[in-house]
Amino acid sequence: MNAVILEVETRKEVLFGKLRPGLSGDMKKQAWEEVAAKVNEVGVGEMRKEKALGKKWTDMASMTKKKESARRREMSATGGGECAMLNVDWTPLSAIRRSSCLSQLS
């Protein structure tokens, strides 16, 4: 999983950028193929193609969002108390802001 995260983060501008004259669908497909090649070089787990890696990334992002949503719901519930950091892997969604929780810890 770490190889997936590292390779996607390296190419996130191409993989998730909007199509424009400087960024085509072929460029995105090529970037996913590069990610698949790098991840498969590691050789841990099953060999994945670019579509499977895209799905894996989407699933990881979705799970991280669900965990963060559950944490926020728990915080606003009656008796929610102080911020409790769950075992959330923040890396797949570096865009998620943790500032609200982290500010309570300091």
C-alpha positions, 0 to 999 in steps of 0.5 A, spaced: 500 500 500 505 504 501 508 503 494 501 505 491 501 512 496 508 514 494 507 513 486 500 516 486 502 522 490 508 523 485 503 523 479 497 526 482 497 533 478 497 528 472 492 523 475 487 527 478 488 534 474 482 536 469 483 535 462 486 541 458 490 542 452 496 540 456 493 534 459 490 529 455 486 522 457 492 519 454 497 522 459 493 520 465 493 513 462 500 513 461 501 515 468 497 510 471 501 505 467 507 508 470 504 507 477 502 500 476 509 498 473 512 501 479 507 498 484 508 491 481 516 492 481 515 491 489 512 485 488 508 485 494 501 482 493 498 481 487 500 484 480 495 490 478 493 493 472 492 501 472 484 500 472 485 496 478 490 501 482 485 506 480 480 503 483 484 501 489 486 508 490 479 510 490 477 505 495 482 507 500 480 515 499 473 513 500 475 509 507 479 515 509 473 520 508 468 515 512 473 514 518 474 522 518 466 523 517 465 518 523 470 521 527 467 528 526 460 525 528 463 522 534 466 529 536 459 533 535 455 528 539 453 529 546 459 527 551 463 527 545 469 530 549 476 531 547 479 529 540 481 522 539 485 520 534 482 514 530 487 509 527 486 513 520 491 513 515 491 520 512 496 519 507 491 517 501 487 524 502 492 529 504 487 534 502 483 532 508 484 538 513 486 535 520 487 542 523 480 542 527 483 536 531 490 538 531 489 545 534 485 541 540 491 537 542 496 543 542 
